Structure formats: C-alpha cells, structure tokens
Amino acid sequence: MSTVPWTGPAWDDPALTRLARRLRDAHRAVAPLPPPARQRLIRHLLVITDLAKRDADLATRRLEAFLADFQDAPDVR
C-alpha cells in the first residue's frame, strides 16, 4: 500500500470536465419527461454520477450507452 495520500483528479482534467458537462446535459434532457420515465432515468444517471467518482472511464462508457439508449427509447420522447 502506498503511503502517499491520493489527492483526487486534477481540477483541470479535460476528460472529467467533458464527463461532468455531459452528465449535466443528460439530466437536463431527462427533466421534462413524465414522472415515471423521469424517475427511472434519473436513478440511472445518479448511478453513473456515483461511478464517476471512482472510475471516470467506465462512467463515460456507461453514459455513452445511456445516451444511445435514451435517444432510441420510444417511451421517453
């Protein structure tokens, strides 16, 4: 185990900034939906947001999959 404490990601990390903006935009896209669909999709986004704290690359892939499914889902338009 390392004795150097982890200080977290750099604040100027462009990949994390892009991920944060895409998560924000996804939340904005889900917000106007009817309550049942909105609640389900917001829970999904919160899981991705929580994952981003530990593994930004995996969170990015999950968000991409979410957005692809969101665009194709007929029940959320």
Backbone bond lengths (Angstrom), bond angles and torsions (degrees), N, CA, C in turn:
res aa  C-N    CA-C-N  psi(-1)  N-CA   C-N-CA  omega(-1)  CA-C   N-CA-C  phi
1 M - - - 1.447 - - 1.529 108.64 -
2 S 1.297 116.34 138.60 1.458 122.16 -178.94 1.523 110.34 -76.19
3 T 1.309 115.91 146.30 1.466 120.36 176.99 1.524 111.47 -93.81
4 V 1.321 116.67 -7.25 1.465 120.64 178.72 1.526 107.99 -84.07
5 P 1.342 117.54 121.27 1.470 119.23 -179.48 1.533 111.08 -69.06
6 W 1.335 114.62 142.27 1.454 119.75 177.80 1.517 108.32 -77.21
7 T 1.301 116.63 130.29 1.461 120.68 -177.94 1.514 112.32 -100.02
8 G 1.324 116.99 0.95 1.458 119.69 179.54 1.506 111.18 89.84
9 P 1.308 116.74 -179.86 1.470 120.07 -179.18 1.518 111.38 -72.62
10 A 1.302 113.93 157.61 1.462 119.43 176.36 1.525 109.19 -68.24
11 W 1.307 116.74 141.83 1.465 120.83 -177.99 1.509 112.47 -67.48
12 D 1.313 117.01 -23.11 1.461 119.57 -177.62 1.523 112.05 -100.93
13 D 1.319 117.37 27.04 1.460 122.13 179.62 1.526 109.38 -75.50
14 P 1.332 118.31 112.83 1.467 120.44 -176.45 1.532 113.20 -63.45
15 A 1.321 117.82 -33.45 1.473 119.99 179.83 1.523 110.69 -66.14
16 L 1.332 117.20 -41.19 1.467 120.39 178.56 1.530 111.23 -69.44
17 T 1.304 116.40 -36.77 1.466 120.05 177.43 1.523 110.36 -63.74
18 R 1.333 116.69 -43.07 1.463 120.59 178.21 1.527 110.85 -64.26
19 L 1.339 117.04 -42.06 1.463 121.04 177.65 1.526 110.85 -61.33
20 A 1.318 117.18 -44.59 1.471 120.78 179.65 1.525 111.19 -62.17
21 R 1.304 117.15 -41.73 1.470 120.39 179.42 1.521 111.68 -66.75
22 R 1.334 116.46 -39.37 1.466 119.74 178.97 1.527 110.81 -67.83
23 L 1.328 117.36 -37.68 1.466 120.13 175.86 1.531 110.26 -64.05
24 R 1.317 116.49 -43.34 1.465 120.33 177.99 1.527 110.66 -60.02
25 D 1.331 116.32 -45.28 1.460 120.15 -179.74 1.532 111.40 -65.45
26 A 1.318 116.93 -36.31 1.468 120.32 178.05 1.523 110.23 -65.25
27 H 1.330 117.11 -42.27 1.466 120.16 177.02 1.527 110.67 -61.99
28 R 1.311 117.29 -40.05 1.473 120.79 178.37 1.524 111.54 -65.63
29 A 1.323 117.06 -35.42 1.467 120.18 179.70 1.521 111.38 -70.44
30 V 1.319 116.91 -31.86 1.465 122.02 -177.81 1.531 111.04 -81.00
31 A 1.305 117.99 -29.39 1.468 122.67 -172.68 1.533 115.24 -53.35
32 P 1.322 120.84 -41.54 1.478 118.78 -176.81 1.528 114.82 -81.80
33 L 1.309 118.49 0.88 1.470 120.98 -177.94 1.527 111.13 -71.81
34 P 1.334 117.02 161.44 1.466 120.55 176.18 1.539 110.23 -61.00
35 P 1.325 117.42 150.28 1.471 121.42 -173.03 1.528 116.73 -50.15
36 P 1.322 121.59 -47.44 1.473 118.01 -177.44 1.527 113.23 -61.18
37 A 1.325 117.29 -45.59 1.463 120.80 179.08 1.522 110.56 -67.85
38 R 1.316 116.36 -42.48 1.461 121.02 -178.43 1.524 111.24 -60.34
39 Q 1.318 117.85 -46.00 1.468 121.14 -178.32 1.526 111.28 -61.33
40 R 1.311 116.03 -44.26 1.470 120.22 -179.54 1.529 110.66 -63.56
41 L 1.322 117.10 -45.07 1.458 120.75 -177.71 1.528 112.13 -71.21
42 I 1.317 117.64 -35.38 1.471 120.05 177.47 1.525 110.34 -65.71
43 R 1.333 116.94 -39.42 1.474 118.88 176.22 1.521 110.59 -59.96
44 H 1.310 115.96 -41.14 1.463 120.27 178.60 1.537 110.41 -62.90
45 L 1.322 116.91 -44.11 1.468 120.56 178.92 1.521 111.72 -64.91
46 L 1.321 117.56 -35.36 1.465 119.83 178.39 1.523 111.20 -66.65
47 V 1.321 117.35 -35.17 1.463 120.44 176.00 1.530 109.87 -64.59
48 I 1.327 116.57 -42.84 1.465 120.31 177.91 1.527 110.58 -64.33
49 T 1.318 116.86 -41.18 1.465 121.25 178.61 1.520 110.62 -61.67
50 D 1.323 117.26 -43.40 1.459 120.83 178.11 1.530 110.83 -64.65
51 L 1.319 117.59 -40.31 1.455 121.69 177.73 1.522 111.29 -61.53
52 A 1.317 117.22 -35.50 1.465 121.44 -178.91 1.526 112.12 -60.52
53 K 1.315 117.12 -24.50 1.470 120.49 178.43 1.521 111.29 -68.02
54 R 1.345 116.78 -27.18 1.455 120.83 -176.00 1.519 113.59 -107.73
55 D 1.329 116.97 -35.09 1.470 121.33 -174.42 1.529 108.81 -146.95
56 A 1.307 115.56 91.51 1.467 120.61 -175.88 1.522 112.09 -65.41
57 D 1.322 117.46 -35.90 1.465 119.56 -179.58 1.527 111.30 -65.16
58 L 1.319 116.58 -45.38 1.461 120.19 178.52 1.530 110.42 -65.71
59 A 1.320 117.17 -39.96 1.464 120.73 177.96 1.529 110.55 -61.72
60 T 1.308 117.14 -39.19 1.460 120.90 178.34 1.522 110.51 -63.04
61 R 1.329 116.36 -43.88 1.472 119.42 178.44 1.522 111.17 -64.70
62 R 1.325 117.14 -41.73 1.464 120.07 178.92 1.525 111.34 -64.74
63 L 1.338 116.57 -39.35 1.462 120.19 178.63 1.528 110.43 -64.80
64 E 1.328 117.40 -41.44 1.462 120.54 177.30 1.530 110.60 -59.77
65 A 1.323 116.59 -43.15 1.467 120.44 178.34 1.530 110.38 -65.18
66 F 1.334 116.46 -42.16 1.465 120.48 177.86 1.521 110.81 -59.16
67 L 1.327 116.54 -47.84 1.463 120.43 -177.83 1.526 111.40 -64.81
68 A 1.323 117.73 -37.54 1.465 120.62 177.23 1.525 110.06 -64.17
69 D 1.337 116.91 -44.12 1.466 120.57 178.22 1.517 111.00 -66.77
70 F 1.316 116.69 -39.01 1.461 121.79 -179.39 1.526 110.53 -61.51
71 Q 1.313 116.82 -41.76 1.471 121.48 179.88 1.523 111.46 -66.51
72 D 1.340 116.78 -31.96 1.471 120.90 -175.61 1.520 113.44 -91.98
73 A 1.333 118.48 -10.71 1.455 121.46 -173.59 1.528 111.05 -77.72
74 P 1.338 118.18 120.73 1.459 119.42 -179.20 1.525 113.92 -73.97
75 D 1.334 117.98 -20.92 1.467 120.56 -175.36 1.514 113.85 -85.05
76 V 1.314 119.00 -0.18 1.466 120.45 -177.02 1.517 112.86 -117.29
77 R 1.292 118.26 12.86 1.476 119.06 -179.02 1.492 111.68 -90.44
